[in-house]
Amino acid sequence: NAANNSKNKEAIVMCRGLPFSTTEDDIYNFFFGLNITTVQMVFDTDGKRPAGKCFVEFASTADSDKALKKFGEKIGPRYVEVFQSNKKYWYEREMGEGMMAPGPRSDPRADPPR
C-alpha cells in the first residue's frame, strides 16, 4: 500500500558520483534551502580515500523529496545521482564496503546504547 510506504519512508538520501574533493560544505551548498540534519561522507575501506558517495539526512521527508529532484545536477564537473535511502542501508555500508568519515556534523548514533 503506497500510503503505508510513504509513512515508513525515512528522510535520508544517498548521493553518488561526487567529485573526490567534495566536502560537507559542498553538500550543504548543493542542497541549499533544505533543512539538513546530518551529512556523512563515505570513504574507501582504507578510511582515507573518498568513495564519491555520501548520506544526507533531512529534517523532513518533504525536504528529502525535494533533494531527490536534484538528481543529475552537478557539483563541479560531475553530475550527482541522488537516491532515496534509509538508516539500515546507511549502517550496512558503514560495516561493509565503505567506511564513514570520522566526525560528521551531527551523528544520529551518538546516543549511547541503553
C-alpha positions as CSV (number, residue, x, y, z in Angstrom):
1,N,0.0,0.0,0.0
2,A,1.5,3.3,-1.1
3,A,0.2,5.2,1.9
4,N,2.0,2.9,4.3
5,N,5.2,3.1,2.3
6,S,5.3,6.9,2.5
7,K,4.7,6.8,6.2
8,N,7.7,4.5,6.7
9,K,10.0,6.4,4.4
10,E,13.0,8.0,6.1
11,A,14.2,11.5,5.3
12,I,17.6,10.1,4.0
13,V,19.2,10.2,0.6
14,M,22.4,8.7,-0.7
15,C,24.4,10.8,-3.2
16,R,26.7,9.0,-5.7
17,G,29.1,10.3,-8.3
18,L,30.6,13.1,-6.2
19,P,34.0,14.5,-7.0
20,F,36.5,13.1,-4.6
21,S,37.3,16.6,-3.4
22,T,33.6,17.1,-2.2
23,T,33.3,18.4,1.4
24,E,30.4,18.5,3.8
25,D,30.1,22.2,3.0
26,D,29.7,21.4,-0.7
27,I,26.8,19.1,0.2
28,Y,25.1,21.8,2.3
29,N,25.5,24.2,-0.7
30,F,24.2,21.6,-3.2
31,F,21.1,21.2,-1.1
32,F,20.8,24.9,-0.2
33,G,17.4,25.8,1.2
34,L,16.7,22.3,2.5
35,N,17.0,21.5,6.2
36,I,19.9,19.0,6.6
37,T,20.4,17.4,10.0
38,T,23.4,15.1,9.1
39,V,25.9,14.7,6.3
40,Q,28.1,11.6,6.4
41,M,30.8,11.2,3.7
42,V,31.8,7.7,2.7
43,F,35.4,6.7,2.3
44,D,37.0,3.6,0.8
45,T,37.9,0.7,3.1
46,D,41.3,2.3,3.9
47,G,39.4,5.1,5.6
48,K,41.4,7.7,3.7
49,R,40.3,7.9,0.1
50,P,36.9,9.4,-0.6
51,A,34.5,7.0,-2.3
52,G,32.5,9.7,-4.1
53,K,29.4,9.0,-2.0
54,C,27.6,10.4,1.0
55,F,24.4,10.0,3.0
56,V,22.3,13.1,3.9
57,E,19.6,13.1,6.5
58,F,17.0,15.9,6.3
59,A,14.6,17.3,9.0
60,S,11.6,16.1,7.0
61,T,10.6,13.8,4.1
62,A,9.3,16.9,2.3
63,D,13.0,18.1,2.2
64,S,14.3,14.7,1.2
65,D,11.7,14.5,-1.6
66,K,13.0,17.9,-2.9
67,A,16.6,16.6,-2.6
68,L,15.7,13.7,-4.9
69,K,14.7,16.2,-7.6
70,K,18.4,17.4,-7.8
71,F,19.3,14.0,-9.4
72,G,21.6,14.8,-12.4
73,E,22.6,18.3,-11.2
74,K,26.4,19.0,-10.9
75,I,28.9,19.5,-8.2
76,G,32.0,20.7,-10.1
77,P,32.3,18.8,-13.4
78,R,30.4,15.7,-12.1
79,Y,26.7,15.1,-12.2
80,V,25.3,13.7,-8.9
81,E,22.9,10.8,-8.6
82,V,20.5,11.2,-5.6
83,F,18.6,8.2,-4.3
84,Q,16.1,7.5,-1.6
85,S,17.9,5.7,1.3
86,N,17.4,4.7,4.9
87,K,19.4,4.1,8.1
88,K,19.5,0.4,7.6
89,Y,21.3,0.7,4.3
90,W,23.5,3.6,5.6
91,Y,24.7,1.4,8.5
92,E,25.2,-1.6,6.3
93,R,27.5,0.5,4.1
94,E,29.4,1.6,7.1
95,M,30.0,-2.0,8.2
96,G,30.6,-3.3,4.6
97,E,32.3,-1.9,1.6
98,G,32.8,1.7,2.7
99,M,33.9,3.5,5.8
100,M,32.4,6.6,7.1
101,A,34.3,9.8,7.6
102,P,35.1,10.5,11.2
103,G,33.2,13.2,13.0
104,P,30.0,14.0,11.0
105,R,28.4,17.4,11.9
106,S,25.6,15.5,13.5
107,D,25.5,11.9,14.3
108,P,22.2,10.1,14.9
109,R,24.1,7.2,16.5
110,A,25.7,9.5,19.1
111,D,23.4,8.4,21.9
112,P,25.0,5.5,23.9
113,P,23.0,2.2,24.0
114,R,20.8,1.8,26.9
